[in-house]
Amino acid sequence: MIIKVPFVDLNLQHQPIQAKLQRAIEDVLVKGDFILGQPLSDFETAFAVACGTKYGIGVASGTDAIALGLQACNICAGDEVILPANTFIATLIGVVSAGAKPILVDCNPKTALIDLEAAAKAITPQTKAVIPVHLYGQMVSPSQLLDYANTYKILIFEDAAQAHLAEREGYRAGSVGIAAAFSFYPSKNLGAFGDGGMVVTNNPDVAAKMRLLRNYGSSQKYVHIEPGTNSRLDTLQAAILHQKLPYLSQWNSARLNIGQRYDIELVTLASAGIIPIHNQSGTGHIYHLYVVKIDDSCPIQRQQLQEQLTAAGIQTGIHYPIPCHLQPAFNYLGYQQGNFPQSEQLSQQILSLPMYPGLNNSQITEIVTAIYSILKIK
C-alpha cells in the first residue's frame, strides 16, 4: 500500500532549516558540553519568555515534567490531585509518581476538555491541585480555571504537553497556574529529536526546587538537599529546540489554517455523524491534533472508516482508545466501566486526521473526498 497522506510528516518542517539544525548539533559536539550546558540555559529562557513566564527548567520528558513539577509545588503523599480521565496516561503517571492520589473526573463531550463542574464535585479537604490538560492544542478556559482555583483554594498545574503557545482569553498555555508541564516528544508542535520536557513557572521557589529535583537534588556537586532524580533535558536536544522555536508561531498558524480548512470541508458531514471536536478558542487553538467524532448516526463504525482510509493511503490515529480509569495498570484506583461516561463514549468515537505544517489543501480535499466516498455521499 502506498501512503498518500501520512499522519505526520516531520521532514516538511526540518528540511528548510536543516543547515541551522546541523550547525547547532555540531557546536555542541565541538564544545562537548552535553549536560546542563549553555544551550540549555538559553533555550529555557527563550521558551519561558515565549510562554509568558519567568522561568523554564528542562527535564528528560513531559512525564517527568508533571511528576517533578508537582513535587516542586510541594504536592506529596496524602494530597489529592484532580485530573481528567480523558488524557494521555502520562498525566496520571505523573501524579502517581509524585506520590499524590489521583482523582479522575469526566470531560466535556464537545471539547474533550476537563469538565470543571464535575471537578467541583470531586473537591475534598485533601484536594491540593487540579491539572487541566490543554488537549489537542486547545486550552481549558483560563477564567473558569482561575475562578475554580480561587473558589476552592487549590493550585492549578497545567498539562500543556499538546499546547505549545496556545492562547485563550489573553493567556498563553503555561501562564495560568503555578506551573505547567510541556513535552518535546518529536511529533509535538515543538519537538526534539528524542524525548524532552520542561516546566515553566513564575514562582522562583518552584523553579529553584525544580532545578534541584532534576539533578539528584543537588545544589552543588556532591551536596544533595532534596531526594531528587536524574532528569535533565540534554544540551543537544535543547540546542535543536532553540533553533526550532522561532518557527513555532509560523507552524502553529499553518496548523490553524489546516484546522479551519478541515472545518469548512467537513461541515456538511455533520448530518452523517462526522463531527469535529469543538473549537472554543478561535485563533488561539494550535491544533496539535485534528480530531473528529464518529457518532451513532454515522452509517459505518469508526473502525471501518479508519480501515478504509488506511486502504486509501491515508493514515489516521486515535487519541485515546482507552480512558485512564480503564487502563489495567490502574485497576487498583477502584474505578470501573461507567464511572466517566463521556470519556468512555469519546474513546469509542474519536478519530484523529492527518495534521502537520505542510499538509496542503489538495491533500485535505483528498482526505475529505475519501470520507465522502466511504460513506457513499456525493
Residue pairs with C-beta under 8 A, 6 or more apart in sequence:
1 310
1 311
1 313
2 313
3 313
3 315
4 312
4 313
4 314
4 363
4 366
5 313
5 314
5 315
5 354
5 359
5 363
5 366
5 367
6 315
6 354
7 315
7 316
7 317
7 352
7 354
7 355
8 187
8 354
8 355
8 356
9 356
9 358
9 359
10 186
10 187
10 191
10 356
12 356
12 357
12 358
13 244
13 247
13 251
13 356
13 357
13 358
14 21
17 243
17 244
17 247
20 243
21 240
21 243
21 244
24 39
24 239
24 240
24 242
24 243
25 236
25 239
25 240
27 39
27 239
28 34
28 37
28 39
28 235
28 236
28 239
31 37
33 39
33 235
34 234
34 235
34 236
35 232
35 234
35 235
36 215
36 232
36 235
37 235
37 238
38 235
39 235
39 238
39 239
39 242
40 58
40 232
40 233
40 234
40 235
40 238
42 238
42 242
43 56
43 58
43 233
43 238
43 239
43 241
43 242
43 245
44 55
44 56
44 57
44 58
44 198
44 238
45 56
46 242
46 245
47 56
47 182
47 198
47 200
47 241
47 245
48 54
48 55
48 56
48 200
50 165
50 172
50 245
50 248
51 165
51 172
51 173
51 174
51 175
51 180
51 200
52 171
52 172
52 174
52 175
53 174
53 175
53 180
53 200
53 201
53 202
54 201
54 202
54 204
54 207
55 200
55 201
55 202
55 203
55 204
55 206
55 207
56 198
56 199
56 200
57 198
57 199
57 200
57 201
57 207
57 210
57 211
57 214
58 196
58 197
58 198
58 214
58 232
58 233
58 238
59 65
59 68
59 196
59 197
59 198
59 199
59 210
59 214
59 231
59 232
59 233
60 195
60 196
60 197
60 214
60 230
60 231
60 232
60 233
60 234
61 183
61 185
61 195
61 196
61 197
61 231
62 90
62 161
62 181
62 182
62 183
62 184
62 185
62 196
62 197
63 90
63 93
63 94
63 97
63 183
63 197
64 94
64 197
64 214
64 229
64 231
65 94
65 161
65 181
65 182
65 183
65 197
65 198
65 199
66 90
66 91
66 93
66 94
66 95
66 97
66 98
66 131
66 157
66 159
66 181
67 93
67 94
67 95
67 97
67 98
68 98
68 199
68 210
68 213
68 214
68 229
68 231
69 94
69 157
69 179
69 180
69 181
69 199
69 201
69 206
69 210
70 81
70 94
70 95
70 98
70 100
70 129
70 157
71 98
71 99
71 209
71 213
72 179
72 199
72 201
72 206
72 207
72 209
72 210
72 213
73 129
73 155
73 157
73 178
73 179
73 206
75 81
75 98
75 99
75 100
75 128
75 129
75 155
75 157
76 98
76 99
76 100
77 99
77 100
78 100
78 101
78 126
79 100
79 101
79 126
79 127
79 128
79 129
80 100
80 101
80 102
80 103
80 124
80 126
80 127
80 128
81 95
81 98
81 100
81 101
81 102
81 103
81 127
81 128
81 129
81 130
81 131
81 157
82 103
82 104
82 105
82 119
82 122
82 123
82 127
82 129
82 130
82 131
82 154
83 91
83 92
83 95
83 102
83 103
83 104
83 105
83 114
83 130
83 131
83 133
83 159
83 324
84 91
84 104
84 105
84 106
84 107
84 113
84 114
84 115
84 131
84 132
84 133
84 135
84 324
84 343
85 104
85 105
85 106
85 107
85 323
85 324
85 325
85 335
85 339
85 340
85 343
86 106
86 107
86 112
86 114
86 133
86 135
86 320
86 323
86 324
86 340
86 342
86 343
86 346
86 347
87 133
87 135
87 159
87 320
87 324
88 161
88 319
88 320
89 320
89 324
89 327
89 329
90 161
90 183
91 131
91 133
91 159
91 324
92 102
92 104
92 324
92 327
92 330
94 159
94 181
95 101
95 102
95 131
96 102
96 330
100 128
100 129
101 126
102 333
103 122
103 124
103 127
104 324
104 325
104 333
104 335
104 339
104 340
105 114
105 115
105 118
105 119
105 121
105 122
105 340
106 115
106 118
106 340
106 341
106 342
106 343
107 113
107 114
107 115
107 340
107 342
107 343
107 346
108 114
108 115
108 342
109 342
109 345
109 346
110 277
110 278
111 138
111 277
111 278
111 280
112 135
112 136
112 277
112 291
112 346
112 350
113 132
113 133
113 134
113 135
113 138
113 140
114 130
114 132
114 133
114 140
115 342
116 140
116 141
116 144
116 145
116 148
119 130
119 148
120 148
120 151
120 152
123 152
123 154
127 152
127 154
128 154
128 155
129 154
129 155
129 156
129 157
130 145
130 148
130 149
130 154
130 155
130 156
130 157
131 157
131 158
131 159
132 139
132 140
132 145
132 156
132 158
132 159
132 176
132 177
133 140
133 159
133 161
133 162
134 140
134 158
134 159
134 160
134 162
134 163
134 166
134 173
135 162
136 162
136 277
136 287
136 288
136 289
136 290
136 291
136 319
137 162
137 163
137 166
137 189
137 255
137 285
137 286
137 287
137 288
137 289
138 163
138 166
138 168
138 277
138 279
138 280
138 281
138 284
138 285
139 163
139 166
139 167
139 168
139 171
139 173
139 176
139 281
139 284
141 168
141 169
141 280
142 168
142 169
142 170
142 171
142 176
143 169
145 156
145 176
145 177
146 156
146 176
148 154
149 155
149 156
149 177
155 177
155 178
156 176
156 177
156 178
157 177
157 178
157 179
157 180
157 181
158 173
158 174
158 176
158 177
158 179
158 180
158 181
159 180
159 181
160 166
160 173
160 174
160 180
160 181
160 182
161 181
161 182
161 183
161 185
161 188
161 197
162 183
162 188
162 189
162 288
162 289
163 173
163 174
163 286
163 288
164 173
164 182
164 188
164 189
164 190
164 248
164 252
164 286
164 288
165 172
165 173
165 189
165 248
165 249
165 252
165 286
166 172
166 173
166 252
166 281
166 284
166 285
166 286
167 173
167 281
167 283
167 284
168 280
168 281
168 284
173 180
174 180
174 182
174 200
175 200
175 202
178 201
178 203
178 206
179 199
179 200
179 201
179 203
179 206
180 199
180 200
180 201
181 197
181 198
181 199
182 197
182 198
182 199
182 200
183 196
183 197
184 190
184 191
184 192
184 195
184 196
184 197
184 198
184 233
184 237
184 241
185 191
185 192
185 195
185 196
186 192
186 193
186 194
188 288
189 248
189 251
189 252
189 255
189 286
189 288
190 241
190 244
190 245
190 248
191 244
192 237
192 240
192 241
193 236
193 237
193 240
194 237
195 237
196 233
196 234
196 237
196 238
196 241
197 233
198 233
199 206
199 210
201 207
201 210
209 226
212 218
212 219
212 225
212 226
212 228
213 226
213 228
213 229
213 231
214 228
214 229
214 230
214 231
214 232
215 228
215 230
215 232
216 224
216 228
216 229
216 230
217 224
217 225
217 226
217 227
217 228
217 229
218 224
218 225
218 228
219 225
250 357
251 357
252 286
252 287
254 357
254 358
255 286
255 287
255 288
255 355
255 356
255 357
256 283
256 285
256 286
256 287
258 287
258 290
258 355
258 357
258 359
258 364
259 279
259 285
259 287
259 290
259 355
261 361
261 364
262 276
262 290
262 353
262 364
262 368
263 276
263 279
265 364
265 365
265 368
266 274
266 276
266 292
266 368
266 371
269 368
269 371
269 372
269 375
269 377
271 297
272 297
272 298
272 299
272 375
272 377
273 294
273 295
273 296
273 297
273 298
273 299
274 292
274 293
274 294
274 298
274 371
274 375
275 292
275 293
275 295
276 290
276 291
276 292
276 293
277 291
277 292
277 293
277 350
279 285
287 355
288 355
289 317
289 319
289 352
289 355
290 352
290 353
290 354
290 355
291 319
291 350
291 351
291 352
291 353
292 350
292 351
292 353
293 346
293 349
293 350
293 351
294 301
294 302
294 305
294 349
294 350
294 351
295 349
298 305
298 375
299 375
299 376
300 374
300 375
302 318
302 348
302 349
302 350
302 351
304 374
305 351
305 371
305 374
306 316
306 318
306 351
308 370
308 374
309 315
309 316
309 367
309 370
309 371
309 374
310 316
312 370
312 374
314 354
314 366
314 367
314 370
315 354
316 351
316 352
316 353
316 354
317 351
317 352
318 347
318 350
318 351
318 352
319 350
319 352
320 347
321 347
322 347
323 340
323 343
323 344
323 347
324 330
325 333
325 335
325 336
325 339
325 340
325 343
326 335
326 337
326 344
337 344
338 344
353 367
354 363
354 367
372 378
